[in-house]
């Protein structure tokens, strides 16, 4: 069971009854406009929760899909995850999505930073990467803020919602993350 605590947040495993809170943001076209999924139907959100819960029992576990809970209100405000994409080369990727009522308050940065710490300290990863739509300036800013470096742009590599999309690729290596004077 994974439980990650930060100053203002708890990242925890999803539970069956989380689907209502998740659906609140997963069905919002504004929240998912840069995602390759959504807006979700209720059935799609319920299926997402089932998949997230099924990952909890995998051995060895490679997918950690977690709820983002605001400590002060015990309120689910988003979802995040880290996936070990290449165990042999100790690589993984992170992602996050927040209810728009909680944008612009540093929660995505706090979440992403906690995922890096978990990935490097608990999962012993060497490289962690993330992708974002080039138009998603806020997400790119989060990735830069946590110390990730822009590796490049993947041109039309993803067919999402009927359109080819580019992605920016950011990454950070374990020894870069461990630098004592890194900016985060």
Order of alpha helices (4+ residues) and beta strands (2+ residues): beta-beta-alpha-alpha-beta-beta-beta-alpha-beta-alpha-beta-beta-alpha
